[in-house]
């Protein structure tokens, strides 16, 4: 398994637009177990994206998907700064209610 934690500083006032675009492009990605977009609890221009993939190859292949390629030029101007915080190796997950 392959995981990423990404920090995105969004251009002021454009966070909801960025969320919508990221959500749109993250549907139906083969090999993606989880793609969570979260608002920072304090900074209104900050997003956190936590990803869990079958493999790094699955993640890398997702960047070539038509939906992802279509959104990249639309979301890029909304991102003031992009920082890969961590590459992780997911080993367990919990499902609420189980």
N, C-alpha and C positions, 0 to 999 in steps of 0.2 A: 504494500500500500504506500501511497505517496500523499503527503499533505502540504498545504501552504497556508500561511497566515500573512495577509497583505493589508497594509495601511494606505488609505487613499485620502489625501487632502483635496477636497472638492472646492471649486471656485465658489465664492460666497453667493449664497442664494440659489444654488443650482443642485443641491444634494438630492432632492426628490426626483429631479430629472435624471440624474446619474443612476439612482436606484432603479428607476423604471427601465432604463436602457440595459443595465447589468442583468436585471431579472429577465428581460426579454431574451438576451443572448445566452442565458445559462440553462434554458430548457432543452431537454433531449440531447444531452451530451453523453455519448457512449463512454462507459468507464468511470463516470462521475457518480460517487455515492452521496456526496453532500456538497452544496454550494450555498453558504449562508452569508447573506449581506446584512450587516448590522450597523445601526447608527451608534455613534459614540454617545455615551450618556452625558457628556459635558460639552464637547466641542460640536457645534451645529454644522460644521463644514468637514467633519471627519467621518469616514466609513471604514469598517473593518470587513474583510472578506476572508472567510475560513473555508478551505476546500479540502475534500477528501476524494482521492482518486484510486482506481485500481492499480495504476502504475504511473510513473513519470511519462512513459510513452503515451498513455491515454490522455494525460494533461496536455502534452505537447501537440498531439493530434487534434485536440479540441480547438487549438488556435487557428486551424485551417478550415474549420467548419464554416459553411456559408453564413449561418446566422451570426457567428462570432465576427467573421470578416466584415459583415455589413454594419455591425454596431461599432467597431473600433474607431472609424473616422468620426462617428457621431459623439462618442463618449470621450474621446481623447481631449477635446478642447475644454471639457468640464473638469478635468483632473489637473489640479495645480501641482501636485507632487504624488508620486507613487513609490512606495517602499515595501520591498519584500522583507517582512520582519523575521520569518522563520520558515525553513523547510522542515517538515516533520515526517515521522513514520508512525501513522496511526496503528494502534494495536488493539483497541477495544472501543465499543460505543454502547450507549444505553438508549433504549427506546422507552419513552415515557409510558407508564402503565403496564410494563412487562416485568 
